[in-house]
C-alpha cells in the first residue's frame, strides 16, 4: 500500500486527545519506508497542525471532513466551502433551536458566545435525570471542544467575517432530543451533506464534500491508485473513505456498523490501533486484532 489515511478522534488520538508515541513512531516508520500518510478528520486544518506538531508527525491534512486538503508544508491543494447563504441558514436554525455549534473556517473556529452556558445547562439536566451517567466521559466530550485552537466567540453567525470560508458546521448537544431533531432536519435538506462523527453531534458541509472524495483527490495528486490506499476510522463520517479506499480498516472501538463494512478491524485507539495496523501492513501481514486483547476507545 502506498497511501495510508487515518481519522483523528477515536482513531489516531488516545483518550486524552493526543497522538501516542507508539502511533507517532509507526507513522514515522511508514514514511521512512516510502508509504505516504495523511490525516483525514472533521477538525479544522489549523487545529490539526497543532496536534500533529505536538505529536511529532508531519503529514498532508484532509480537514473539515474533506472540505480542505493541505500538503505537508501547509499549501492548500483544494477547498470547497459551503455557499454562504446556505451556511447562514444552517447556523440560524441552530441558533433558533438553541443548539451549540462550531463553524470551521480558514480563520479558525467560530462559536456562539452563549454556548458554554447551553452545554453546562444540558449537562446538569442529564446528570439530574441520570445520576449514573459517566461524568468523566461527559466532561471529556465537552472539554474537547474548548481545547481547539483559533477559537473565536461571536454573538451570532452574523459576526463571522464575510471573507471567512465556512467549510463545516458541527452541532453538539447533550440533549438527545435536540440531536435527533437536528439530524432528521438536516438529513432532509439537499443543499448540505449531514454526517455524524460522535453520538452527541451532527455536521453539515457542502453536498460534494466527503473524506472519500478528498482522499481520491489527494491520491490523484500523489499519482497513487485508489487500489493502493488504506483508510482507517471509527465513525460514520469515515464511511466514504473506508468504502473508497483499497483497504478499509475499522478501529476496535469503532461503531458496530463501521466494523461491519470494513475489510479489517484493528485494536482500539487506547491500544494504539493505528500503530498495529501500520505494523501489520509493513510486515505484509493481514490486519487483525488479537481476540484476547480487550480495550475501550473514545
BALOBA-1460 file (C-alpha; in Angstrom, 3 decimals):
// residues 298
<rec num="1" residu="x" x="0.000" y="0.000" z="0.000"/>
<rec num="2" residu="x" x="1.242" y="3.465" z="-0.908"/>
<rec num="3" residu="x" x="-1.091" y="5.891" z="0.898"/>
<rec num="4" residu="x" x="-2.421" y="5.487" z="4.454"/>
<rec num="5" residu="x" x="-5.252" y="7.800" z="5.590"/>
<rec num="6" residu="x" x="-6.115" y="7.949" z="9.266"/>
<rec num="7" residu="x" x="-9.006" y="9.566" z="11.065"/>
<rec num="8" residu="x" x="-8.113" y="11.591" z="14.178"/>
<rec num="9" residu="x" x="-10.602" y="11.474" z="17.083"/>
<rec num="10" residu="x" x="-11.285" y="7.947" z="18.252"/>
<rec num="11" residu="x" x="-8.633" y="6.644" z="15.867"/>
<rec num="12" residu="x" x="-5.185" y="8.251" z="15.888"/>
<rec num="13" residu="x" x="-5.841" y="10.137" z="19.137"/>
<rec num="14" residu="x" x="-5.970" y="8.412" z="22.508"/>
<rec num="15" residu="x" x="-8.427" y="9.053" z="25.331"/>
<rec num="16" residu="x" x="-6.541" y="12.269" z="26.185"/>
<rec num="17" residu="x" x="-6.884" y="13.542" z="22.579"/>
<rec num="18" residu="x" x="-3.164" y="13.081" z="21.948"/>
<rec num="19" residu="x" x="-1.096" y="11.139" z="19.425"/>
<rec num="20" residu="x" x="0.597" y="8.397" z="21.398"/>
<rec num="21" residu="x" x="4.355" y="7.827" z="20.990"/>
<rec num="22" residu="x" x="3.517" y="4.379" z="19.611"/>
<rec num="23" residu="x" x="1.294" y="5.795" z="16.860"/>
<rec num="24" residu="x" x="3.773" y="8.564" z="16.055"/>
<rec num="25" residu="x" x="6.651" y="6.085" z="15.773"/>
<rec num="26" residu="x" x="4.638" y="3.819" z="13.468"/>
<rec num="27" residu="x" x="3.724" y="6.731" z="11.178"/>
<rec num="28" residu="x" x="7.358" y="7.824" z="11.013"/>
<rec num="29" residu="x" x="8.392" y="4.249" z="10.189"/>
<rec num="30" residu="x" x="5.778" y="4.065" z="7.430"/>
<rec num="31" residu="x" x="7.013" y="7.340" z="5.937"/>
<rec num="32" residu="x" x="10.619" y="6.155" z="6.076"/>
<rec num="33" residu="x" x="9.600" y="3.003" z="4.226"/>
<rec num="34" residu="x" x="8.118" y="5.124" z="1.420"/>
<rec num="35" residu="x" x="4.445" y="4.984" z="2.360"/>
<rec num="36" residu="x" x="2.582" y="8.296" z="2.274"/>
<rec num="37" residu="x" x="0.467" y="9.065" z="5.357"/>
<rec num="38" residu="x" x="-2.323" y="11.612" z="5.653"/>
<rec num="39" residu="x" x="-4.686" y="12.634" z="8.429"/>
<rec num="40" residu="x" x="-8.364" y="12.818" z="7.403"/>
<rec num="41" residu="x" x="-10.524" y="14.477" z="10.032"/>
<rec num="42" residu="x" x="-13.561" y="16.592" z="10.732"/>
<rec num="43" residu="x" x="-11.364" y="19.077" z="12.587"/>
<rec num="44" residu="x" x="-10.293" y="22.350" z="11.031"/>
<rec num="45" residu="x" x="-6.807" y="22.456" z="9.466"/>
<rec num="46" residu="x" x="-5.214" y="24.837" z="11.989"/>
<rec num="47" residu="x" x="-6.266" y="22.625" z="14.887"/>
<rec num="48" residu="x" x="-4.829" y="19.514" z="13.234"/>
<rec num="49" residu="x" x="-1.469" y="21.185" z="12.569"/>
<rec num="50" residu="x" x="-1.064" y="21.911" z="16.276"/>
<rec num="51" residu="x" x="-1.997" y="18.357" z="17.280"/>
<rec num="52" residu="x" x="0.368" y="16.895" z="14.668"/>
<rec num="53" residu="x" x="3.249" y="19.109" z="15.745"/>
<rec num="54" residu="x" x="2.744" y="18.211" z="19.398"/>
<rec num="55" residu="x" x="2.616" y="14.533" z="18.427"/>
<rec num="56" residu="x" x="5.838" y="14.719" z="16.427"/>
<rec num="57" residu="x" x="4.475" y="13.950" z="12.973"/>
<rec num="58" residu="x" x="4.151" y="15.882" z="9.703"/>
<rec num="59" residu="x" x="1.690" y="14.794" z="7.007"/>
<rec num="60" residu="x" x="-0.719" y="16.162" z="4.413"/>
<rec num="61" residu="x" x="-4.038" y="17.001" z="6.081"/>
<rec num="62" residu="x" x="-7.575" y="16.387" z="4.877"/>
<rec num="63" residu="x" x="-9.583" y="18.721" z="7.114"/>
<rec num="64" residu="x" x="-13.209" y="19.627" z="7.808"/>
<rec num="65" residu="x" x="-14.420" y="16.180" z="6.682"/>
<rec num="66" residu="x" x="-12.820" y="16.633" z="3.264"/>
<rec num="67" residu="x" x="-13.618" y="20.281" z="2.570"/>
<rec num="68" residu="x" x="-9.901" y="21.138" z="2.609"/>
<rec num="69" residu="x" x="-6.680" y="19.426" z="1.594"/>
<rec num="70" residu="x" x="-3.248" y="20.787" z="2.549"/>
<rec num="71" residu="x" x="0.122" y="19.265" z="1.739"/>
<rec num="72" residu="x" x="2.671" y="18.538" z="4.463"/>
<rec num="73" residu="x" x="4.165" y="22.025" z="4.107"/>
<rec num="74" residu="x" x="0.811" y="23.761" z="4.579"/>
<rec num="75" residu="x" x="-0.008" y="24.652" z="0.989"/>
<rec num="76" residu="x" x="-3.727" y="24.385" z="0.303"/>
<rec num="77" residu="x" x="-4.328" y="21.994" z="-2.574"/>
<rec num="78" residu="x" x="-8.140" y="22.041" z="-2.550"/>
<rec num="79" residu="x" x="-11.104" y="23.536" z="-0.747"/>
<rec num="80" residu="x" x="-14.877" y="23.502" z="-1.139"/>
<rec num="81" residu="x" x="-16.769" y="25.686" z="1.355"/>
<rec num="82" residu="x" x="-20.493" y="25.862" z="1.902"/>
<rec num="83" residu="x" x="-22.388" y="28.530" z="-0.009"/>
<rec num="84" residu="x" x="-22.522" y="31.482" z="2.369"/>
<rec num="85" residu="x" x="-26.318" y="31.768" z="2.269"/>
<rec num="86" residu="x" x="-26.626" y="28.046" z="2.936"/>
<rec num="87" residu="x" x="-24.221" y="28.242" z="5.862"/>
<rec num="88" residu="x" x="-26.145" y="31.206" z="7.263"/>
<rec num="89" residu="x" x="-29.436" y="29.291" z="7.122"/>
<rec num="90" residu="x" x="-27.852" y="26.314" z="8.904"/>
<rec num="91" residu="x" x="-26.452" y="28.449" z="11.715"/>
<rec num="92" residu="x" x="-29.674" y="30.441" z="12.054"/>
<rec num="93" residu="x" x="-31.636" y="27.210" z="12.505"/>
<rec num="94" residu="x" x="-29.185" y="26.032" z="15.179"/>
<rec num="95" residu="x" x="-29.368" y="29.370" z="16.979"/>
<rec num="96" residu="x" x="-33.170" y="29.364" z="16.831"/>
<rec num="97" residu="x" x="-33.212" y="25.873" z="18.363"/>
<rec num="98" residu="x" x="-30.572" y="26.708" z="20.998"/>
<rec num="99" residu="x" x="-28.051" y="24.165" z="19.717"/>
<rec num="100" residu="x" x="-24.334" y="24.734" z="20.248"/>
<rec num="101" residu="x" x="-22.313" y="24.790" z="17.032"/>
<rec num="102" residu="x" x="-18.822" y="25.411" z="15.690"/>
<rec num="103" residu="x" x="-18.255" y="26.849" z="12.219"/>
<rec num="104" residu="x" x="-14.857" y="25.786" z="10.846"/>
<rec num="105" residu="x" x="-13.144" y="28.314" z="8.578"/>
<rec num="106" residu="x" x="-9.660" y="29.098" z="7.272"/>
<rec num="107" residu="x" x="-9.519" y="31.715" z="10.034"/>
<rec num="108" residu="x" x="-10.283" y="29.252" z="12.811"/>
<rec num="109" residu="x" x="-13.470" y="28.194" z="14.576"/>
<rec num="110" residu="x" x="-16.419" y="30.470" z="15.317"/>
<rec num="111" residu="x" x="-18.910" y="29.517" z="18.027"/>
<rec num="112" residu="x" x="-21.820" y="31.338" z="19.688"/>
<rec num="113" residu="x" x="-20.879" y="33.161" z="22.886"/>
<rec num="114" residu="x" x="-23.723" y="31.611" z="24.850"/>
<rec num="115" residu="x" x="-22.651" y="28.043" z="24.019"/>
<rec num="116" residu="x" x="-20.810" y="27.478" z="27.300"/>
<rec num="117" residu="x" x="-23.939" y="28.128" z="29.339"/>
<rec num="118" residu="x" x="-26.029" y="25.998" z="26.990"/>
<rec num="119" residu="x" x="-23.742" y="22.976" z="27.336"/>
<rec num="120" residu="x" x="-23.454" y="23.332" z="31.121"/>
<rec num="121" residu="x" x="-27.237" y="23.523" z="31.463"/>
<rec num="122" residu="x" x="-27.654" y="20.420" z="29.294"/>
<rec num="123" residu="x" x="-25.064" y="18.504" z="31.302"/>
<rec num="124" residu="x" x="-26.778" y="19.433" z="34.568"/>
<rec num="125" residu="x" x="-30.107" y="18.200" z="33.218"/>
<rec num="126" residu="x" x="-28.585" y="14.910" z="32.069"/>
<rec num="127" residu="x" x="-26.938" y="14.304" z="35.435"/>
<rec num="128" residu="x" x="-30.118" y="15.261" z="37.255"/>
<rec num="129" residu="x" x="-32.196" y="12.701" z="35.393"/>
<rec num="130" residu="x" x="-29.452" y="10.057" z="35.010"/>
<rec num="131" residu="x" x="-27.207" y="10.091" z="38.119"/>
<rec num="132" residu="x" x="-25.369" y="7.025" z="36.851"/>
<rec num="133" residu="x" x="-24.130" y="8.800" z="33.711"/>
<rec num="134" residu="x" x="-20.369" y="8.634" z="33.196"/>
<rec num="135" residu="x" x="-19.423" y="12.137" z="34.380"/>
<rec num="136" residu="x" x="-15.767" y="11.869" z="33.324"/>
<rec num="137" residu="x" x="-16.789" y="10.840" z="29.816"/>
<rec num="138" residu="x" x="-19.212" y="13.730" z="29.539"/>
<rec num="139" residu="x" x="-16.586" y="16.217" z="30.687"/>
<rec num="140" residu="x" x="-14.100" y="14.860" z="28.140"/>
<rec num="141" residu="x" x="-16.704" y="15.261" z="25.396"/>
<rec num="142" residu="x" x="-17.309" y="18.909" z="26.254"/>
<rec num="143" residu="x" x="-13.683" y="19.753" z="27.051"/>
<rec num="144" residu="x" x="-12.618" y="18.569" z="23.592"/>
<rec num="145" residu="x" x="-14.484" y="21.475" z="22.047"/>
<rec num="146" residu="x" x="-12.792" y="24.067" z="24.228"/>
<rec num="147" residu="x" x="-9.288" y="22.711" z="23.648"/>
<rec num="148" residu="x" x="-9.344" y="23.628" z="19.969"/>
<rec num="149" residu="x" x="-7.049" y="26.339" z="18.642"/>
<rec num="150" residu="x" x="-8.044" y="29.603" z="16.919"/>
<rec num="151" residu="x" x="-11.373" y="29.605" z="18.751"/>
<rec num="152" residu="x" x="-13.493" y="32.765" z="18.344"/>
<rec num="153" residu="x" x="-16.722" y="33.552" z="20.220"/>
<rec num="154" residu="x" x="-19.439" y="35.553" z="18.468"/>
<rec num="155" residu="x" x="-22.917" y="36.696" z="19.447"/>
<rec num="156" residu="x" x="-24.363" y="35.221" z="16.257"/>
<rec num="157" residu="x" x="-23.330" y="33.949" z="12.842"/>
<rec num="158" residu="x" x="-23.785" y="37.472" z="11.506"/>
<rec num="159" residu="x" x="-20.481" y="38.407" z="13.161"/>
<rec num="160" residu="x" x="-18.448" y="35.827" z="11.227"/>
<rec num="161" residu="x" x="-16.267" y="37.824" z="8.782"/>
<rec num="162" residu="x" x="-17.504" y="37.900" z="5.201"/>
<rec num="163" residu="x" x="-14.095" y="36.750" z="3.944"/>
<rec num="164" residu="x" x="-14.219" y="33.551" z="6.031"/>
<rec num="165" residu="x" x="-14.799" y="30.346" z="4.077"/>
<rec num="166" residu="x" x="-17.197" y="28.181" z="6.079"/>
<rec num="167" residu="x" x="-16.178" y="24.596" z="5.468"/>
<rec num="168" residu="x" x="-18.075" y="22.685" z="8.124"/>
<rec num="169" residu="x" x="-20.681" y="23.389" z="10.800"/>
<rec num="170" residu="x" x="-20.576" y="20.951" z="13.700"/>
<rec num="171" residu="x" x="-23.583" y="20.904" z="16.059"/>
<rec num="172" residu="x" x="-23.222" y="19.367" z="19.518"/>
<rec num="173" residu="x" x="-25.738" y="18.709" z="22.279"/>
<rec num="174" residu="x" x="-26.056" y="16.579" z="25.400"/>
<rec num="175" residu="x" x="-29.829" y="16.606" z="24.790"/>
<rec num="176" residu="x" x="-30.732" y="13.525" z="22.695"/>
<rec num="177" residu="x" x="-33.971" y="15.121" z="21.519"/>
<rec num="178" residu="x" x="-32.069" y="18.085" z="20.067"/>
<rec num="179" residu="x" x="-29.627" y="15.735" z="18.351"/>
<rec num="180" residu="x" x="-32.424" y="13.605" z="16.897"/>
<rec num="181" residu="x" x="-34.393" y="16.617" z="15.671"/>
<rec num="182" residu="x" x="-31.320" y="18.227" z="14.113"/>
<rec num="183" residu="x" x="-30.171" y="15.076" z="12.371"/>
<rec num="184" residu="x" x="-33.606" y="14.446" z="10.901"/>
<rec num="185" residu="x" x="-33.982" y="18.022" z="9.706"/>
<rec num="186" residu="x" x="-30.578" y="18.391" z="8.048"/>
<rec num="187" residu="x" x="-30.650" y="14.884" z="6.572"/>
<rec num="188" residu="x" x="-33.762" y="16.007" z="4.668"/>
<rec num="189" residu="x" x="-32.032" y="19.027" z="3.101"/>
<rec num="190" residu="x" x="-30.429" y="18.670" z="-0.332"/>
<rec num="191" residu="x" x="-28.221" y="21.765" z="-0.051"/>
<rec num="192" residu="x" x="-25.998" y="20.234" z="2.637"/>
<rec num="193" residu="x" x="-24.471" y="16.859" z="3.411"/>
<rec num="194" residu="x" x="-25.096" y="15.804" z="7.011"/>
<rec num="195" residu="x" x="-22.651" y="13.386" z="8.673"/>
<rec num="196" residu="x" x="-22.207" y="12.054" z="12.198"/>
<rec num="197" residu="x" x="-18.862" y="11.618" z="13.939"/>
<rec num="198" residu="x" x="-19.969" y="11.189" z="17.563"/>
<rec num="199" residu="x" x="-23.103" y="10.200" z="19.459"/>
<rec num="200" residu="x" x="-23.785" y="13.792" z="20.540"/>
<rec num="201" residu="x" x="-23.194" y="15.609" z="17.246"/>
<rec num="202" residu="x" x="-24.138" y="16.113" z="13.614"/>
<rec num="203" residu="x" x="-22.186" y="18.049" z="10.987"/>
<rec num="204" residu="x" x="-23.161" y="19.928" z="7.845"/>
<rec num="205" residu="x" x="-20.946" y="20.520" z="4.810"/>
<rec num="206" residu="x" x="-21.109" y="21.029" z="1.049"/>
<rec num="207" residu="x" x="-23.018" y="18.176" z="-0.662"/>
<rec num="208" residu="x" x="-19.923" y="17.202" z="-2.676"/>
<rec num="209" residu="x" x="-17.635" y="17.090" z="0.354"/>
<rec num="210" residu="x" x="-16.585" y="13.819" z="1.988"/>
<rec num="211" residu="x" x="-13.420" y="12.236" z="3.292"/>
<rec num="212" residu="x" x="-13.617" y="9.683" z="0.496"/>
<rec num="213" residu="x" x="-13.756" y="12.312" z="-2.240"/>
<rec num="214" residu="x" x="-10.856" y="14.181" z="-0.668"/>
<rec num="215" residu="x" x="-8.788" y="11.011" z="-0.392"/>
<rec num="216" residu="x" x="-9.409" y="10.378" z="-4.091"/>
<rec num="217" residu="x" x="-8.199" y="13.895" z="-4.933"/>
<rec num="218" residu="x" x="-5.088" y="13.563" z="-2.757"/>
<rec num="219" residu="x" x="-4.253" y="10.151" z="-4.207"/>
<rec num="220" residu="x" x="-4.518" y="11.568" z="-7.733"/>
<rec num="221" residu="x" x="-2.288" y="14.496" z="-6.729"/>
<rec num="222" residu="x" x="0.297" y="11.986" z="-5.499"/>
<rec num="223" residu="x" x="-0.141" y="9.761" z="-8.593"/>
<rec num="224" residu="x" x="-1.336" y="6.894" z="-6.435"/>
<rec num="225" residu="x" x="-4.112" y="4.498" z="-7.454"/>
<rec num="226" residu="x" x="-7.013" y="4.180" z="-5.018"/>
<rec num="227" residu="x" x="-6.343" y="0.444" z="-5.013"/>
<rec num="228" residu="x" x="-3.080" y="1.272" z="-3.244"/>
<rec num="229" residu="x" x="-4.720" y="3.314" z="-0.487"/>
<rec num="230" residu="x" x="-5.661" y="2.390" z="3.067"/>
<rec num="231" residu="x" x="-8.183" y="4.243" z="5.237"/>
<rec num="232" residu="x" x="-8.781" y="3.722" z="8.952"/>
<rec num="233" residu="x" x="-11.537" y="5.173" z="11.111"/>
<rec num="234" residu="x" x="-14.124" y="4.614" z="13.810"/>
<rec num="235" residu="x" x="-17.294" y="6.543" z="12.991"/>
<rec num="236" residu="x" x="-19.878" y="7.415" z="10.365"/>
<rec num="237" residu="x" x="-18.035" y="10.347" z="8.810"/>
<rec num="238" residu="x" x="-15.328" y="7.807" z="7.874"/>
<rec num="239" residu="x" x="-17.674" y="5.619" z="5.817"/>
<rec num="240" residu="x" x="-16.916" y="7.225" z="2.449"/>
<rec num="241" residu="x" x="-13.156" y="6.777" z="2.684"/>
<rec num="242" residu="x" x="-13.423" y="3.268" z="4.168"/>
<rec num="243" residu="x" x="-15.548" y="2.248" z="1.182"/>
<rec num="244" residu="x" x="-13.478" y="4.035" z="-1.470"/>
<rec num="245" residu="x" x="-10.010" y="3.018" z="-0.275"/>
<rec num="246" residu="x" x="-8.374" y="-0.165" z="-1.459"/>
<rec num="247" residu="x" x="-8.394" y="-1.365" z="2.148"/>
<rec num="248" residu="x" x="-10.829" y="-0.004" z="4.737"/>
<rec num="249" residu="x" x="-9.892" y="-0.684" z="8.367"/>
<rec num="250" residu="x" x="-12.192" y="-0.128" z="11.355"/>
<rec num="251" residu="x" x="-10.945" y="0.635" z="14.842"/>
<rec num="252" residu="x" x="-11.584" y="-1.871" z="17.621"/>
<rec num="253" residu="x" x="-13.575" y="0.868" z="19.352"/>
<rec num="254" residu="x" x="-15.437" y="1.744" z="16.163"/>
<rec num="255" residu="x" x="-19.198" y="1.754" z="15.798"/>
<rec num="256" residu="x" x="-20.574" y="-1.749" z="15.044"/>
<rec num="257" residu="x" x="-21.848" y="-0.579" z="11.638"/>
<rec num="258" residu="x" x="-18.371" y="0.701" z="10.772"/>
<rec num="259" residu="x" x="-16.740" y="-2.567" z="11.762"/>
<rec num="260" residu="x" x="-19.309" y="-4.448" z="9.676"/>
<rec num="261" residu="x" x="-18.481" y="-2.596" z="6.451"/>
<rec num="262" residu="x" x="-14.687" y="-2.586" z="6.916"/>
<rec num="263" residu="x" x="-12.435" y="-5.210" z="5.390"/>
<rec num="264" residu="x" x="-10.358" y="-5.472" z="8.574"/>
<rec num="265" residu="x" x="-10.516" y="-4.490" z="12.253"/>
<rec num="266" residu="x" x="-7.516" y="-3.338" z="14.278"/>
<rec num="267" residu="x" x="-7.080" y="-2.663" z="18.007"/>
<rec num="268" residu="x" x="-8.760" y="0.248" z="19.817"/>
<rec num="269" residu="x" x="-7.370" y="3.777" z="19.955"/>
<rec num="270" residu="x" x="-6.370" y="3.153" z="23.587"/>
<rec num="271" residu="x" x="-4.319" y="0.174" z="22.377"/>
<rec num="272" residu="x" x="-2.651" y="2.200" z="19.563"/>
<rec num="273" residu="x" x="-4.719" y="0.553" z="16.844"/>
<rec num="274" residu="x" x="-3.234" y="2.770" z="14.114"/>
<rec num="275" residu="x" x="0.266" y="1.615" z="15.006"/>
<rec num="276" residu="x" x="-0.873" y="-2.008" z="14.996"/>
<rec num="277" residu="x" x="-2.414" y="-1.627" z="11.535"/>
<rec num="278" residu="x" x="0.687" y="0.050" z="10.107"/>
<rec num="279" residu="x" x="2.968" y="-2.603" z="11.573"/>
<rec num="280" residu="x" x="0.857" y="-5.359" z="10.006"/>
<rec num="281" residu="x" x="0.968" y="-3.630" z="6.614"/>
<rec num="282" residu="x" x="4.733" y="-3.064" z="6.725"/>
<rec num="283" residu="x" x="5.271" y="-6.709" z="7.679"/>
<rec num="284" residu="x" x="2.971" y="-7.888" z="4.905"/>
<rec num="285" residu="x" x="0.512" y="-9.476" z="7.327"/>
<rec num="286" residu="x" x="-3.295" y="-9.191" z="7.320"/>
<rec num="287" residu="x" x="-4.568" y="-6.503" z="9.670"/>
<rec num="288" residu="x" x="-6.434" y="-8.110" z="12.555"/>
<rec num="289" residu="x" x="-6.882" y="-7.679" z="16.276"/>
<rec num="290" residu="x" x="-5.887" y="-10.431" z="18.711"/>
<rec num="291" residu="x" x="-9.149" y="-11.683" z="20.214"/>
<rec num="292" residu="x" x="-7.525" y="-11.887" z="23.628"/>
<rec num="293" residu="x" x="-6.957" y="-8.125" z="23.817"/>
<rec num="294" residu="x" x="-9.854" y="-6.083" z="25.109"/>
<rec num="295" residu="x" x="-9.932" y="-2.270" z="25.237"/>
<rec num="296" residu="x" x="-12.314" y="0.621" z="25.141"/>
<rec num="297" residu="x" x="-11.740" y="3.677" z="22.997"/>
<rec num="298" residu="x" x="-13.433" y="7.029" z="22.862"/>
